[in-house]
């Protein structure tokens, strides 16, 4: 179910919407706005996850050996694979 939400935009913003529609990236102005909202919400979720990790590692820092050994193991794996990109 969709709900119509009236929005007031500047002429410049409407021109930008129309340009995106005209170049074929989006079918309608509404598609542009929905995609922009989805991107904003995704970015906010990612920021919340990053902040949760930051708080977690701030409260319980990773032990130094984990990073050191992980890097050594990855270097050994990379050398065993001939240094080719994964």
N, C-alpha and C positions, 0 to 999 in steps of 0.2 A: 504494500500500500504506500502510495506517495502522498505527501502533503505539500501544498503550494505555500511557499514562503516569499512574501513580497520583499524585495531588496532594492534599496536605492544606491545607484552607482554613479560615479562621475562619468562624463562623456568620454574621458580618456580610458577609463576602465572598460566601458562598453566597446570602444574601438578596439581595445586589446582582445576582448572576447571575440569580437567579430573577425579579427585577423586570424586568430587560432582556428576558428570555424572555416574561414575562407581558404586557409592553407591545407585544409583537409585533415588536420590533426584530430579534430572533434567534429561530431555531427551537428551539435546544437550548443547554444550558450549554456544551457542547463548541464550538458555533458562536461563542459569546461569547469563549471562551478563544482559539480560533483567530484570530478577528478582532483581539483584543488583541495576540497575538503578532505577527501580520502588521504591525500598526501600529507596534509597537516595533521590529521589524526594519527597516521602511521608514524610521523616524526615525533609526535608527543609520546606515543607508546615507547618508541625507541629511547627517547630521553628518560622516561620513567625507569626503563630497564637498566640503562647505564647508571642512573643515580642509585638504584638499588644495589648494583654491583659495587659502586663506589663506596656506599655506606657499609656494605658487607666486608669488603677488603679493608676499609678503614677500621672496622671493629675487630676483624680477624685477618690480619695481614698474611699474605702468602709467605711461606717459609722460603728463605733464599735458595736452598738446595733444589727446590722444585723448578724454579726458573733456570738455574744453572744446568741441572741434569737434563731438563727438557730440551734446552738449546743444544747440549752435547749430543743427545740422541737424534735430534733432527739433523744436525750436521753430519752425523755418521750415516744416517739414512740417505741424505742428499749425496754424500760421497759414494755410497754403495750403488746408487742409481745413476752414477756418472754425472751428477750435477745437472741433469736435464730438468726442465720445468715440469712441475706436477701436472 
